[in-house]
Amino acid sequence: MSTPKNLQPFEVTPIGIIYSCFKEKFAAPRQPGLVPAALAQIQLHSPYNQADTVAGLEKFSHIWLTFMFHQTAQQGWKPKVRPPRLGGNKKLGVFATRSTFRPNPLGLSLVKLESIDIRNGVTLHVSGADLIDQTPILDIKPYLPWVESVPSAKSGFANDDQVLQLPIYYSDQAHRVLSSRPDLIALIEQVLLHDPRPAYQQNPERIYGCHIADINLRWQVGLDHIDVVEISQ
């Protein structure tokens, strides 16, 4: 079947931006909802930042975010990709994955709506976000569990996320930082226990690092525990 001649490209305008605790792709959750301690704020742009646009949204507990993969959009798309969850060796069709390298670099994320602030424009406070800081938001829709939840659905290769059943130990330096920043503990532990490492990286000597919230986090994953080596600000 040929492409219809009247199918013309069209522009999409971001309606807002999200400010997230995840400053880079590495260590951001693979899916939304895995890290409930991940708080974020969505600020709507003009002319969408008026109370009328969100009237009634406060009655919903969760919302869908349509967003743009802004950091990889210029790299184009690939018909087959290597999902990190499969060890980076097996290729699958792009439409069988949630890869960022798509014909149209769009993503969909389900987050919990914590509150709405309309005192100065419109800011949505959400949790469980898996988006990188300053990701453009293209649309917001309420989540309808009675029609959008399908418990019997199959999930292909993406089965339930495997959580590391390992204790987390903190260095003396990390303990000192967290003594004054206890708000970071839940975020750090939820991120590490969902194991952001690619499946092919299992070296217990390797030190990993990422920038989340306002800290730089460095850790190791051993055979029977996780070591938080350093937390710097």
N, C-alpha and C positions, 0 to 999 in steps of 0.2 A: 504494500500500500504506500503510495507516495505522500509526501507532506503536502497538506492543503496550501494552495498558492496564497490564500488570504491570511495565512497564519503569520502575523508580523510580530517582531520583538516588541516588548513593552517595558517601561521603566517601573521599578519598585522603589518607593521612598521609605526609609526608616521612620518609624513613628516615635522612636526613643532609643535609649542606650541603657545597658545594664552595667552596674558597678559591682563587681564580684570579688570574692576573696582569692580567686584563682588567677594569678598573674601570667601564667604560661600554660601551654597545652599539657606538659608532663605533670602528672599528679592530679589533674582535673578528673573527676569521676567519669567512668566510661558511660554512665547513664544517669539521668536525673533521679533524685530520691535516695541514692545510695549513701549520701553524706548529709543527713538532716541538719547538722551543725553549720553547713555552708549557707551563710546568709548573704543576701544580695539586695540591691535596690535598683528598680527600674524607673528612670526619669523620662517622662514623655516630652517630646519636642512640641513646639508651637506649629500648627494650631491645635494639636491634639491634647495639649496639657491643660485641659479645662475640666471642671468637675462633671460636666454633662457626659463626657465620653466614658466615664466609669460608673455612672449612676446605676446601682443595682448589682455591681460586681462584688460588693462586699458580702453578698449572700452566698457566694461560692467559696468552697474551701481550697480548690485547686484551679489553676489556669494553664492553658496551653500557650507557649511562646513560640512563634515562628521567628527565626533569626537567620542571620547570614554568617557563613564561615569566612569572616573577613580576613583572617590571617593567611588563608590558603586559596582564596578566590582567584588570584592572578595565576596560579599554577595550573589551571585548567582541570579537565576531568580525565578519568581513565576507565575503560570498559571493564577491567578487572583490577582488583586491589588485594592487598595482603592484610587481612585483619590481624592486629597484634595478638588478639585472644587465641588465634590458631598458631601462634609461634612465629608468625612472619614468613612462613614458608608456603602455605597453601593459598592459592588465589581463588577468589569468588567474584561473581558479577557484582558490579557496583550497586545495582538495585537490590541485591541480596544482603547488603551491609548498610551500616550507617557511616560510611567513610565520608570525610570532608571533601574528597575529590569527585564532585558530582557535576553533571551538565549544568545544573543551576545550583550554586553553592548555598542551599537552604537547609536549615536544621529545624527540628521540632523537639521541644522540651516541656515536660510536665512538672510544674513546681507548685509548692504549697503557698497560698496567699496568706501572709501573716497579718497585714494591715494595709490601709490606703491612706495616704496623707495628701490632702487637697488644700493645705494652708498656703502654699506657695507653688502654684502649678500642680502637677500630679506626680506623686512618687508612690510606687507599689513596693512594699517590703515583702520579700519572698524567702523561702528556705528550700533546701534540697536542690539548689541550682547546680548545673554541670557546665555552665557557660564561662568562658574566659572573660576577664575584665574588659569592659568597653566594647562588648559585642553589640552590633546594631540589632535592634528589635524591629521586626517588620509587621507583626500583628499579635494580638492578644485575643484569646477566646476562652470562655469558661469551659471547664471540664464537666462532662455529664456522665457520671458513673453508671447510670442505668442503661445507657446505650453504648458507652465506649469501653467498658470493662468486659473482657471476654475470658473468663477463667479457663476455658477449655482450649484456648488457642495454642498452637504449636509455635515454638520459638527457634526452630532450626538449630544452628550451631551455638546460638547465644542462650544457653541454659542459665539457671539461677547463678548470680554472681558468686564466685567462690571467695569466702571471707577467710583470711588467715587466722587460724586458731592458735595464735602465739602471744605470749606475754610481751609487753613493751617495757624496756628498761631505758632510763634516762641517765645521761652523763651528769656529773656534778654541775657542769656549766648550764646544761639544759634545765636542770632543777632550779637553779638560781633565777633563770629567766621566767620560768613558769610560776615561780612563787609570787611574782608580781603581775603575771598575766594568766591567771587560771582560766580565763575565758577561751584560751587557745587549746586547752587539753582535749576537749571533745572533738574539735575540728581535726587536730593532728592525728588522734587515734583512729577516727573514722576513715581518714584518707589512707593511713598506712595499712590498716587491716583489710582494706579493699585492694591492696597491692597494686599500685600504679605501674609496676615494672612490666615491660613486654614479656610474654611467656618464654621467650628464648633467652632471657637474662636471669640466670639463677646462680650467679657467682656470689657466695657468702662473704667474700672479701671486698666486694665492690661497695663504694660509698655513693649513694644517690643524693641528689639535691634538687630542691625546687623552691620557688618563691610563692608563698601563699600568705594571704592577709598582708601584714606588714613585716613579715619575718622571712628569713632564709632558713630552710630546714634541711639538715643533712642526716642521713640514716643508713643503716646496714640491715639486711635481712639474713639472719643466720639460719641454721637448720632447726633450732628450737626456740628462738626468740628474735625480737627486733630491737636493735640498739638505736636510740636517738643520740647521735653523736654530738650535734651542735645546733643551737638555735641562735641566730644572730639577727640584729635589728638594724 
